[in-house]
Amino acid sequence: MAQHSTDVVVIGAGPIGLFAIFECGMEKLSCHVVDTLEAIGGQCAALYPEKPIYDIPAHPAITGQELVDRLCQQAAPFKPTFHLNQQVEGLVRNAETGRWTVTTSAGTVIDTATVIVAAGSGAFGPNRPPIKGLEAFEGTSVFYMVGRREDLRGKRVVIAGGGDSAVDWALSLADVAAKVSVVHRRPKFRAAPDSEAKLAKLAAEGAIDLVVPYQLKSIAGDNGRLHTVTVADLDGNTRDLEADVLLPFFGLAANLGPIAGWGLAMENGAVSVDPATCATNHPGVFAVGDIATYPGKLKLILCGFAEAAQAAHAARAHIHPGEVVHFAYSTTQGVPKTA
């Protein structure tokens, strides 16, 4: 059982959680970060890594993955510890010390002074296709997110799905992977028209194999390594696709999960907070981003960034009560250099 101690546990490694690391670092607070997904970035990285976001200040347009990469770079000097592919299950307060014990599904135990919940709409998990034996290949040949497209260079990649994620990654991997096959149950895709047109053009040129109308049927391989993905049409006709990697993009399912049982004050499925500090009804526990609510709340990334700054400042005050802190702008305070 892994045990740790820190100033702040950030629950959620999406953009708001990543910016909370930076803000906590500026307050000289150490952070551990827990996320249910297997890669950093939350919905931005999982659902629309190649899609532009238009309401980030100073960026007329920035892709979800680029935003995540830059936030990681910004947080890096403060050396956060990430615990990925695990869910926070327990949150228990020590009545004597006032500190919290955070436990996860992977057996990680973290002693912390404060908690910042930045879990978006709750814990996200992939919608897995109903394929026998799929678990044996997860993490080695079957992935529900792509961290870096370079990891798939020279691979035979089968992408299943018909939404933005499937189409975006097919376009992105066309000139990187040895072969890209896109499996979808119908010829029409649920993606931006421009993206769908680009997909059709690449298919016509032979750069992408459109396998439609088919659905995933089974997979085969050895020791967690794929070699074949079998698909079937509505009439039961099958086709074998050579594959090194399978990317099933059937969206993410979100629910509050254990968060709903922590005794936090809730309103319409979100955590009620004080808008001045983002404090919840539990001392030392804060909530920011889409999971937090208060009168006049706007569910925008830029609002979440401001909430992260408020929560970090309030977390420092909670950890060091009575300490006189003179607020310093980053232009004068600076940030530590990465090692």
C-alpha positions in Angstrom: 0.0 0.0 0.0 1.6 3.3 -1.2 1.4 6.1 1.5 2.1 9.7 0.9 1.8 13.1 2.7 1.2 16.5 1.1 -0.3 19.9 1.5 -3.0 19.5 -1.2 -4.6 16.6 -3.0 -6.1 17.7 -6.3 -8.8 15.4 -7.5 -8.9 15.6 -11.3 -6.1 16.1 -13.8 -8.0 18.2 -16.4 -7.2 21.8 -17.2 -8.6 23.2 -14.0 -6.8 20.6 -11.9 -3.5 21.3 -13.7 -3.9 25.1 -13.2 -4.7 24.4 -9.5 -1.2 22.8 -9.2 0.4 25.9 -10.5 -1.6 28.2 -8.2 -0.8 25.9 -5.2 2.8 26.0 -6.1 2.8 29.8 -6.2 1.4 29.5 -2.6 4.3 27.2 -1.8 2.0 24.2 -1.3 2.9 20.7 -2.5 0.4 18.7 -4.6 -0.6 15.1 -5.3 -3.0 14.7 -8.1 -5.5 11.8 -8.6 -7.4 11.0 -11.8 -9.5 8.1 -13.1 -8.1 8.3 -16.6 -4.8 6.8 -17.7 -3.4 10.1 -19.0 -3.3 13.7 -17.9 -5.8 16.2 -19.5 -9.3 15.1 -18.6 -12.0 15.7 -21.3 -9.8 18.0 -23.3 -7.2 15.3 -24.0 -9.7 12.4 -24.1 -12.6 13.9 -26.2 -11.3 16.7 -28.3 -7.4 16.8 -28.4 -7.3 18.2 -31.9 -10.3 20.5 -31.7 -9.7 24.3 -31.2 -10.9 26.1 -28.1 -11.6 29.7 -28.7 -12.2 31.3 -25.2 -8.8 30.9 -23.6 -7.3 34.5 -23.0 -4.5 35.4 -25.3 -5.1 32.4 -27.5 -7.5 33.1 -30.4 -7.5 29.3 -30.9 -5.8 26.5 -29.1 -6.3 22.7 -29.3 -7.4 20.8 -26.3 -4.1 18.8 -26.2 -2.0 21.9 -26.7 -3.7 23.6 -23.8 -3.1 20.5 -21.6 0.6 20.4 -22.7 1.1 24.1 -21.8 -0.6 23.7 -18.4 1.6 20.7 -17.7 4.6 22.8 -18.6 3.4 25.6 -16.4 2.9 23.2 -13.4 6.1 21.3 -13.9 8.4 23.5 -11.8 6.3 22.6 -8.7 7.0 18.9 -9.2 3.5 17.5 -8.6 3.0 13.7 -8.1 0.4 12.1 -10.3 -1.7 9.0 -9.4 -3.4 8.1 -12.7 -5.8 5.3 -13.7 -7.3 5.3 -10.1 -10.3 6.7 -8.5 -10.6 8.5 -5.1 -12.8 6.3 -3.0 -12.4 7.5 0.5 -12.2 10.9 2.1 -11.9 10.9 5.9 -11.1 13.7 8.3 -9.0 13.1 11.4 -10.9 15.0 14.2 -7.8 15.5 16.2 -5.4 16.9 13.5 -8.0 18.3 11.1 -6.1 16.6 8.2 -7.7 14.4 5.6 -6.9 10.8 4.5 -7.5 10.2 0.8 -7.7 6.6 -0.4 -7.9 5.4 -4.0 -9.0 2.3 -5.9 -5.4 1.4 -6.4 -4.6 1.3 -2.7 -2.9 4.6 -2.6 -3.2 6.4 0.7 -2.5 10.2 1.0 -2.4 12.2 4.2 -3.2 15.8 3.2 -4.0 19.1 4.9 -6.5 20.2 2.1 -8.3 18.8 -0.9 -9.3 20.6 -4.1 -12.0 18.7 -6.0 -11.6 19.5 -9.8 -13.4 16.5 -11.1 -15.4 18.1 -13.8 -18.8 16.4 -14.0 -17.5 13.6 -11.9 -15.3 10.5 -12.4 -14.9 9.8 -16.1 -14.4 6.3 -17.4 -14.4 4.9 -21.0 -17.4 3.2 -22.5 -15.9 -0.2 -23.2 -17.0 -2.3 -26.1 -18.5 -5.7 -25.1 -15.6 -7.8 -26.3 -14.6 -10.9 -24.5 -11.0 -10.8 -23.1 -10.6 -7.1 -23.7 -9.2 -6.4 -20.3 -6.1 -8.5 -21.0 -5.0 -6.0 -23.7 -5.9 -2.8 -22.0 -2.8 -0.6 -21.4 -0.7 -2.5 -23.8 -2.6 -2.7 -27.1 -6.0 -1.3 -26.3 -6.2 2.4 -25.3 -9.2 4.7 -24.6 -7.0 7.8 -24.9 -3.9 8.8 -26.8 -1.2 10.7 -24.9 1.2 11.3 -27.8 0.6 10.4 -31.4 4.3 9.6 -31.8 3.7 6.5 -29.5 1.8 5.1 -32.5 4.3 5.8 -35.2 4.7 2.7 -37.4 1.8 0.9 -35.8 -1.2 -0.7 -37.4 -4.0 1.1 -35.7 -7.7 0.2 -35.7 -10.0 3.1 -34.5 -13.6 2.2 -33.6 -16.2 4.9 -33.3 -17.9 7.6 -35.3 -17.6 10.8 -33.2 -15.1 13.7 -33.1 -12.4 11.7 -31.2 -12.4 8.8 -33.7 -12.3 11.1 -36.7 -9.8 13.6 -35.2 -7.3 10.8 -34.3 -7.7 9.1 -37.7 -6.7 12.3 -39.4 -3.9 12.9 -37.0 -2.4 9.4 -37.3 -2.8 9.1 -41.0 0.8 10.2 -41.7 2.3 8.6 -38.5 0.9 5.1 -38.3 1.8 2.3 -40.7 -1.9 1.8 -41.3 -5.1 3.4 -40.0 -8.5 1.5 -40.2 -11.7 3.2 -39.0 -14.5 1.0 -38.0 -18.0 2.4 -37.8 -21.5 0.9 -37.9 -22.7 3.4 -40.6 -21.1 5.5 -43.4 -22.2 8.8 -41.7 -19.9 10.1 -38.9 -20.9 12.4 -36.0 -18.0 14.8 -36.5 -17.4 18.3 -37.8 -18.3 18.5 -41.6 -14.8 19.7 -42.4 -13.2 16.8 -40.5 -15.6 14.3 -42.2 -14.7 15.7 -45.6 -11.0 15.3 -44.8 -11.6 11.7 -43.7 -13.4 10.9 -46.9 -10.6 12.4 -49.0 -7.9 10.4 -47.2 -9.9 7.3 -47.6 -10.3 7.9 -51.3 -6.5 8.4 -51.6 -5.9 5.1 -49.7 -4.3 6.8 -46.7 -7.1 5.5 -44.4 -9.1 2.3 -44.6 -12.8 3.0 -43.9 -14.4 -0.2 -42.6 -18.1 0.6 -42.8 -20.7 -0.5 -42.0 -19.0 -2.8 -39.4 -18.8 -3.2 -35.6 -16.2 -4.7 -33.4 -16.7 -8.5 -32.8 -13.6 -9.9 -31.3 -9.8 -9.5 -30.8 -6.9 -11.9 -30.8 -3.3 -11.7 -29.7 -0.7 -13.1 -27.3 0.5 -11.8 -23.9 -1.5 -8.6 -24.2 -0.3 -7.8 -27.7 -2.9 -7.6 -30.5 -2.5 -9.1 -33.9 -6.1 -9.2 -35.2 -9.3 -7.3 -34.7 -12.3 -9.0 -36.2 -15.3 -6.9 -37.2 -18.8 -7.9 -38.4 -21.6 -6.3 -40.4 -25.3 -6.4 -39.6 -25.6 -9.6 -41.7 -23.0 -11.4 -39.7 -20.3 -11.2 -42.4 -16.9 -10.9 -40.7 -13.6 -9.3 -41.7 -10.2 -9.6 -40.0 -8.0 -6.5 -39.6 -4.3 -6.7 -38.8 -3.7 -4.6 -35.8 -1.1 -3.6 -33.2 -3.3 -1.1 -31.4 -7.1 -0.8 -31.0 -8.5 2.6 -30.0 -12.2 2.2 -29.1 -13.6 5.8 -29.0 -17.2 5.3 -27.7 -17.1 8.3 -25.4 -16.7 8.7 -21.6 -19.3 8.0 -19.0 -19.4 10.4 -16.1 -20.8 10.1 -12.6 -20.1 11.5 -9.2 -19.2 8.1 -7.9 -17.8 8.1 -4.4 -17.9 11.9 -4.3 -21.7 11.7 -3.7 -21.1 9.9 -0.4 -18.6 12.3 1.1 -21.2 14.4 2.8 -20.5 17.5 0.7 -23.4 20.0 0.3 -24.8 19.4 -3.2 -27.2 21.2 -5.5 -28.4 19.8 -8.8 -25.6 17.3 -8.9 -22.8 19.8 -8.2 -20.9 20.7 -5.1 -22.0 23.9 -3.4 -19.2 26.3 -2.6 -18.5 29.8 -1.2 -17.8 31.8 -4.4 -15.2 33.9 -2.5 -13.0 30.9 -1.6 -14.5 27.9 -3.3 -14.7 26.3 0.1 -17.2 23.5 0.6 -19.1 22.7 3.8 -16.1 20.5 4.9 -13.1 22.5 6.4 -10.1 22.3 4.1 -12.1 20.8 1.2 -12.6 23.1 -1.9 -14.3 22.5 -5.2 -13.5 24.2 -8.6 -14.5 23.9 -12.2 -17.7 22.3 -13.5 -18.2 20.2 -10.4 -18.6 23.4 -8.3 -21.7 25.6 -8.1 -22.7 28.9 -6.7 -25.1 31.7 -7.7 -24.2 33.1 -11.1 -21.8 30.2 -11.9 -20.5 30.0 -15.5 -19.2 26.6 -16.6 -16.3 28.0 -18.6 -12.6 26.9 -18.5 -11.5 30.5 -17.8 -13.9 30.7 -14.8 -12.5 27.5 -13.5 -9.0 28.9 -13.7 -10.0 31.8 -11.5 -11.6 29.4 -9.0 -8.4 27.4 -8.9 -6.5 30.5 -7.9 -9.1 31.3 -5.2 -9.0 27.8 -3.8 -5.2 27.7 -3.7 -5.1 31.0 -1.8 -7.8 29.8 0.6 -6.0 26.5 1.1 -2.8 28.3 2.2 -4.8 30.3 4.7 -6.4 27.0 6.0 -3.0 25.4 6.4 -1.3 28.4 7.9 -4.1 30.2 9.9 -3.2 33.7 11.1 -0.1 33.9 8.8 0.2 37.3 7.2 0.6 36.8 3.5 1.5 39.7 1.2 0.1 38.8 -2.2 2.8 38.9 -4.8 2.3 39.1 -8.6 4.0 36.4 -10.6 6.0 39.1 -12.4 7.8 39.9 -9.1 7.6 36.5 -7.4 8.6 34.4 -10.3 8.5 30.6 -10.4 11.2 28.0 -9.6 13.2 26.6 -12.5 12.6 23.0 -13.5 15.4 20.6 -12.7 
